Amino acid sequence: MPKIPMYSSESTVRPVNTPDMPTGPINASQQAQEGVNRAVAEAEDTFTRIRTFRQKNEASAYVFERLNDIKSRADQDIDLDSSKYEAEIEKVGQDASKNIGGQIAREEFAADFQKQATAVKWGIKNDFRVKELKAADATIDYQGQQIIDSYGGMDEATKAISVVNYRKALENGVVLGLYNEGTAKVKYAEFQKKVIKGSVDYGILTNPEEALAELQKGDEGIYPGLDQTDRVNFIKESETRIEKLANQEKETIAIATNKRESELIDLKIAQTLTVPEVKKERGQGTISAQFADTMIRSLERPKQAKSNSASFNKIVDFILNPENKPEDIRQELLKENAKGTLPEDEFSVLYAFNQQVNNDTLDKTLPKKNLIQALTFWTDEYAQARPEVKTRMFKLYMQKISAGQNPSSAVDEIIRQEVLNSHPQAANYPKEGKRVVDVMGTIKRIFPTGEIGDEE
């Protein structure tokens, strides 16, 4: 039987050689953790940088918009006070930086903003300075132009003071930097030339005869230093002005004469005009001598004038002729009346007709005189051999117009009535009318209403 070994506490125990604990797997885990930590840190840093980038961009966009708005308002500002925009510009930077989270990013943004703010402030100030300079220059130019425009009407003392004041204004402009001394001298030389020209303009306007005489004296006159071309042109302007004033005077006299002669005819028609009154008006020059002589003959003739169709029709044609002037028509009326071929009642009717045709357009939709074109044509065409027909028709027309009838309808009625007078049997014609031969030998179709139709 095998023998079982027995353990004795006294025995020496030999230690068993054991291997070291493995370290490889533990080190790999630590490295992995560190990698994760680094990745997280990098991700956070990237996120922070992206967020900061976005915030700065948004802030920059806000600044751009607000500064542009401030600059636009400053461009329209007429007060030219740049200080009121400075605090507003600073506030833009403060408001924009509030949403930037990082301190460093805010500081960077603030540094960039200050550059922009300084540029905008300087830009506004510079623009205001330019505007101030332009305004000051414009003020000096305006002052000079005022002197030029009124120089001719000034007394000598006022002229001297005005010129000195303008020269001082130019000198102040040099001090302020509006322009240099050379430019100021050029402006003053131009001003002196314009002063002389302005004085000539004033002279031509107020007294062209005197201005012409002085211009013709050359530099010995009161307008020395003018270029020869300018002097020649001013002489022509003076002569034109003299002629224009003469024509205006003639026109004014003609208008007054026309008015007064018309008033005297009204008095004649009212039978209140006397020969002594006409002679008095002629002596005062308020009426023409020709009109006065004819009017006197008309007033002195026997009152028993007889109606004469030829005279009546002659006056009608004379009135309707657009080449005849109002004074010519009045003269013709008075001549026929003075001859005793135009009774007072016909004189009055024809004068009223003349006033209507030549002074007023009876039908505002038609040119003057065209309204009775049909009547004129009809009487000329069908009443050549019967002047009494033309007289009758125009008298009837004048009566209807005086009664307030429309000119166009009056003409139509008169022509139809005359057709019925010439063809009394027309009332019994069939509705479709009847073919007849008129006084001119022309075949026409006459209707019961008095209307006429052409036959082919």
Beta strands, then each sheet from edge to edge (+ up, - down):
strand 1: 434-437
strand 2: 443-446
strand 3: 452-454
sheet 1: 1+ 2- 3+
end
